[in-house]
Each structure stands twice: as C-alpha cells, then as structure tokens.
Amino acid sequence: MQPLLFGIFQYIGPNGTVGSAWQHPDDTSAEFTKLSHWTALAKKFEEARLDFLFLADSYGFPALEGQLIPASVREGRGIPHGDPMPLVSALAAVTEKLGFILTTSTTVEPPAANARRFATLDHFTDGRIGWNIVTGSSGATAAALMGNELIRHDLRYDMADDYVDVSLTLWESSWEDDALVLDKAAGVYADPEKVHLVHHEGPYFRTDGILNLPPSPQRTPLLVQAGASGRGREFAGRNAEAVFVGGGEPATVAANVTGIRESAVAEGRPADAVKILVGALFITAPTSEEAWAKHATMLAMSSDEGAAAIYAGNTGIDLLALDPDKPIAQTETEMGQSNLERYLGKDGKPAPLVRDILENFRRTGINGSVFVGSPDEVADQIEEFVAVTGVDGFLIQPHLTPETYDDLIELLLPVLRERGLARDEYAGDTLRERFFPEGGPHLPGTHRGHAFRAGR
Ligand SMILES: Cc1cc2nc3c(=O)[nH]c(=O)nc-3n(C[C@H](O)[C@H](O)[C@H](O)COP(=O)(O)O)c2cc1C
C-alpha cells in the first residue's frame, strides 16, 4: 500500500464536527479567536509532517424557518465561525512546508476577487495553498446574509463551473511565464508584450481585465471540492484535483470513490488525476479500553439537539420535527444534498429510521467515519478501509484539542510509518507536488485548465 495523505480538518470555531468539545476541561478550542492558538497548532502539524491543514468555512449558520436554533448557539455549533483567509499568512510565517486548503463558496464573492486573494496567498505561502471549492453548505442563511435568494442546487453547480472558468482564465492567461523581467539596470519590471488583458463571457459570469499579480508558484491553487451529490461529483470530475468525501460504510464510500473517478474519466482525465480523502476521526490511546473511554467522553458532549441543528443547517431538514419511527420522506433538497442522500437507503438496503439517522449523525457528524482503538487496532482499521474503498488519504478532525492531535502524532503516526502508510518526510515543495509528487507545481496537461495558459 502507498503512503497516504493526511490533512487536519478545522473550523475557525470552538468545535469539530462531532459534539461540542470546547466544554471539556482540557480542551483549548474556545481560544480559537487567538492567533497563538493557531500558530501553535500549525507548528505541531508541521513538526509531525502532516501534509496540510484544511480550514472549512461557510457564511451560513444553522437556522430553521428564519429563526436561530437555540442548541446551535448554546453549544457553539455552527455559531460562531470565523473567516479562515486572514489566518493563513500568519500560519505560513511560522511554517515552511505545511500546506493550507481553504474553503470559499462560489455563491458569495465575484470570482475575480476570490482569484486575486488566492493568487496572493499562493505567493505568500510559496505555493502551499489549495482552494476547496464549495457551492455553500447552510446555503439558505448564507444567501440571506448576502441579501440574495437561495439559488437552486444544480444551478449552483452550473454557476460554479463558470466561476472556475473565470478563475482559470485569470490565473493562467494574464501573465506569460517569463513576463516578469526585474531588470534593474534597464528599469524593466515586466514585459508589456507578455502581460495580457483577458476576457471571459460565460453563462453566469463575465470579466475583462487582468489578474494583477505576477504568476505565483502554482499559478492555480490546488483545486479541491467537497460536495458528493450526483451533480457535485460531475463538478469534481471536471475541475477537482482532490475531493473530500464523507465517510461511513466502506461500501458506500467505495461507490462514491468509483463515481468520482468515473466522472474524471468522462472528462478525458485519468482516473487517478483526482485524489480522494475521507473525513475521519481517529480516537486512539495506549490501550483499546482507554480509547473507548475517550470515545464515550466525546459522545457525552454530543447532544441530539446540537446534531439536529447542524443537520438542519446543512440540509434544511429538521430531524427533531419528523416521526422518529419512519425514514426521511423527502428525497431532494435545494440545500446540501450529500447529507440527505447518505440516509436514503442505497444498494438494496432499507432507508434508516429518523431516530437512527439522528443517532448516527450525533456520533459521526458530516464526516461519517470514526475509528476507535489502540494504535495497532486503528492502523488495522485504516488499512482495511483503504483496501475496500480505494481512498488516497484522510482528513482528520479533532475530538479534543490538542489531545486528539497529540494521540495521533505520538501514538498512531509511528505505527502507520512502520507499516509504510505515512511518510516521515515531506514530498514536494508546493501543495500540488505533495499530492502529485510525479508532477510539477502547475496544473497537469490532463487538466482542462492547462489549456488556459498564456503564451501557449
Ligand atoms: C470532509 C468534508 C469537508 C467539507 N467542507 C465543507 C466546507 O468547508 N464548506 C462547505 O460549505 N461545505 C463543506 N463540505 C460539503 C458539505 O457537507 C455539503 O455536502 C456541500 O456543501 C453541499 O454540496 P452537495 O449538495 O453536493 O452535498 C464538506 C464535506 C466534507 C465531507
């Protein structure tokens, strides 16, 4: 088995994706508004040679029928939530190799503003930046906050395709590779023949101008995607170099992985042009008993109400208002589709009852996979999961901060390294080379964005 990719999943908030751990006496997440909280974590992750830190984001927040959900506010779940973008320069300054993947939604800012900010961060991080392209979870509240109507689910993805086209045009077409001259004696900063005005007129977005910045190490940040609905998978096949998927039953994850790879092939790309990472929680301790005790502590801090609030924010569905002894009746939502599809019953299995859905979501959150046990037991579970699903890595979420990370680093990673499942040194300088060590820092020839390059 190849070494896997390992990233850390964090919100700029007091909780991970399961429960509300900030309330534990040893947990430091309530310090999330302090820069020192993040710089210490980033240094820890780099020292452990973890590949990247992923900062999830949404402008949306849990609400139902235009009202805040009390459990969300009381438990700090989905509210509060800070903006990852301003954090990254500070983290880049205290690290040299750790990658950063940031979420922005294609439904909030104009694409040219987003593209410029990512290009600037690609410079400041020396090419360690990736963009998690989402059409926005908690879409209804995000739209209302911006003064907009919620855009229909599939239309959001059609618009996102166009949004990515604008971004690629700006990143790849404005400056030729050798446009920057920097000849002090001749007083030439850049060659006017090699900096181009670009024009894009798509079905939803238009732009006329330039990306007002010389080419950054990667030009286009590593393109990542995280929505696993049918339309989301199509989008991934067209655009993404990496996809974050929810976990859960290995057979379901395997089908999802196959679907994403097929979408890439349908776009004329190799099946392995997309790396797939699964959201997971590893709870480990020196012995199995201690690990299960930690798991029990976590579940004691995860309430039905908090879980239902997050589920409602994501899908628009209030599990607490449904008959607990029936499956969810609706099969579609204009909000997040993956977390509804996940519970509709698939592959000949009956759809679960609402009470079981709530319990499953309370235990696993949006990520869906929890591995508990001694380091050897968790390593066995990881090996088996990877063999069945074909995923390329994991996106690890905290239970307790920093304890979950210390257990990962001190107990689990050494075992994974012994088994050849984790690297002990960083591969590649840029984030793209970390994901594809055999390629270079730029979009590969098999990605449609490659054809946008100026001077070709
Ligand atoms: C590991 C993981 C990370 C995610 N991160 C985000 C995020 O940062 N922001 C967001 O809006 N959605 C994120 N999502 C996706 C949402 O859960 C949701 O599925 C998506 O935004 C809606 O797209 P869909 O309808 O295709 O499911 C993430 C999903 C997974 C599995």
The ligand as a Tripos MOL2 file, in Angstrom:
@<TRIPOS>MOLECULE
LIG
   31    33     1     0     0
SMALL
NO_CHARGES

@<TRIPOS>ATOM
      1 C1        -14.7330   16.4600    4.7260 C.3       1 LIG1
      2 C2        -15.7240   17.4530    4.2150 C.ar      1 LIG1
      3 C3        -15.4550   18.8080    4.2980 C.ar      1 LIG1
      4 C4        -16.3870   19.7500    3.8600 C.ar      1 LIG1
      5 N1        -16.1070   21.0840    3.9770 N.ar      1 LIG1
      6 C5        -17.0380   21.9990    3.6060 C.ar      1 LIG1
      7 C6        -16.8080   23.3950    3.7990 C.ar      1 LIG1
      8 O1        -15.7710   23.8110    4.2930 O.2       1 LIG1
      9 N2        -17.7810   24.2560    3.4210 N.ar      1 LIG1
     10 C7        -18.9570   23.8420    2.8400 C.ar      1 LIG1
     11 O2        -19.7780   24.6860    2.5060 O.2       1 LIG1
     12 N3        -19.1800   22.5370    2.6280 N.ar      1 LIG1
     13 C8        -18.2660   21.6080    3.0070 C.ar      1 LIG1
     14 N4        -18.4940   20.2670    2.8200 N.ar      1 LIG1
     15 C9        -19.6280   19.8400    1.9870 C.3       1 LIG1
     16 C10       -20.9600   19.9360    2.6590 C.3       1 LIG1
     17 O3        -21.0610   18.9240    3.6250 O.3       1 LIG1
     18 C11       -22.0730   19.7890    1.6170 C.3       1 LIG1
     19 O4        -22.0960   18.4630    1.2040 O.3       1 LIG1
     20 C12       -21.8850   20.6700    0.4160 C.3       1 LIG1
     21 O5        -21.5040   21.9430    0.7190 O.3       1 LIG1
     22 C13       -23.1510   20.7200   -0.4200 C.3       1 LIG1
     23 O6        -22.9050   20.0880   -1.6090 O.3       1 LIG1
     24 P1        -23.7170   18.8080   -2.0820 P.3       1 LIG1
     25 O7        -25.1210   19.2330   -2.2920 O.co2     1 LIG1
     26 O8        -23.0360   18.3810   -3.3450 O.co2     1 LIG1
     27 O9        -23.6250   17.8120   -0.9790 O.co2     1 LIG1
     28 C14       -17.6000   19.3130    3.2920 C.ar      1 LIG1
     29 C15       -17.8640   17.9470    3.2020 C.ar      1 LIG1
     30 C16       -16.9530   17.0080    3.6680 C.ar      1 LIG1
     31 C17       -17.2860   15.5730    3.5860 C.3       1 LIG1
@<TRIPOS>BOND
     1     1     2 1
     2     2     3 ar
     3     2    30 ar
     4     3     4 ar
     5     4     5 ar
     6     4    28 ar
     7     5     6 ar
     8     6     7 ar
     9     6    13 1
    10     7     8 2
    11     7     9 ar
    12     9    10 ar
    13    10    11 2
    14    10    12 ar
    15    12    13 ar
    16    13    14 ar
    17    14    15 1
    18    14    28 ar
    19    15    16 1
    20    16    17 1
    21    16    18 1
    22    18    19 1
    23    18    20 1
    24    20    21 1
    25    20    22 1
    26    22    23 1
    27    23    24 1
    28    24    25 2
    29    24    26 1
    30    24    27 1
    31    28    29 ar
    32    29    30 ar
    33    30    31 1
@<TRIPOS>SUBSTRUCTURE
     1 LIG1         1 GROUP 0 **** ****
